[in-house]
């Protein structure tokens, strides 16, 4: 099953991992959120409100609420994204139906703090896997994409607005105490999703500006076995041309780079930034083994 464009291929691995991710998300949703009366953001949060007031199974309302959203947003999605969204929505509803009918409970002895942490961990891991393999579970993701295309509103802002409205509405059936634990779950959820998307290879990008960049670069390459790139720069005030060093290192190597720089130039300008993802030699293959003592 292949779309017309090479980039729009439908991958069996993607579908498999979306299935696993939806299964994990649904597990947390049913066995933690629902079992401990915690709310949820987005469309799944609406299904909990409907469940409380109208006693309708969330497996059915998840599907019912997502179908019109997908029909409205189909022209804003690429062909592969549309197929993955339809698949993710269907498989999520199926998993919610299955988990409700499997007779077991996650025994946390009614500890709401553990429930909040566990809901965020399981749900965040599941959603992170879905997003990492190009999938979505529909719902507020589709709404956010429509607003981004039509109104130029960033998806993050739209998702936050939708989640806030749903959580406020959820106060109609849960008290403030459980809402606080829901917010705890939401925080853990976001952190786990980010970690899952970024992967285990956390990294920092460093830009170094110094008059001794040649010596600094040579020591970084020789002592740390890290590659460097020279960037052509020009001083905004002095208009003097020069070169800066750019390198990517693991968080634990930052102090070593700083020590190398301090050998030559204690007044060097150093900028350190988070790198969302890094792949390639030294990080995802041919990883340099770190010595215990240098």
Secondary structure as GFF3:
##gff-version 3
##sequence-region A 1 294
A	DSSP	three_ten_helix	6	8	.	.	.	ID=ss1
A	DSSP	alpha_helix	12	28	.	.	.	ID=ss2
A	DSSP	pi_helix	29	34	.	.	.	ID=ss3
A	DSSP	alpha_helix	42	54	.	.	.	ID=ss4
A	DSSP	alpha_helix	58	73	.	.	.	ID=ss5
A	DSSP	three_ten_helix	74	76	.	.	.	ID=ss6
A	DSSP	alpha_helix	79	101	.	.	.	ID=ss7
A	DSSP	alpha_helix	112	132	.	.	.	ID=ss8
A	DSSP	alpha_helix	140	151	.	.	.	ID=ss9
A	DSSP	alpha_helix	155	170	.	.	.	ID=ss10
A	DSSP	alpha_helix	176	198	.	.	.	ID=ss11
A	DSSP	beta_strand	203	209	.	.	.	ID=ss12
A	DSSP	alpha_helix	213	224	.	.	.	ID=ss13
A	DSSP	beta_strand	229	234	.	.	.	ID=ss14
A	DSSP	beta_strand	241	249	.	.	.	ID=ss15
A	DSSP	three_ten_helix	251	253	.	.	.	ID=ss16
A	DSSP	alpha_helix	254	264	.	.	.	ID=ss17
A	DSSP	beta_strand	269	275	.	.	.	ID=ss18
###
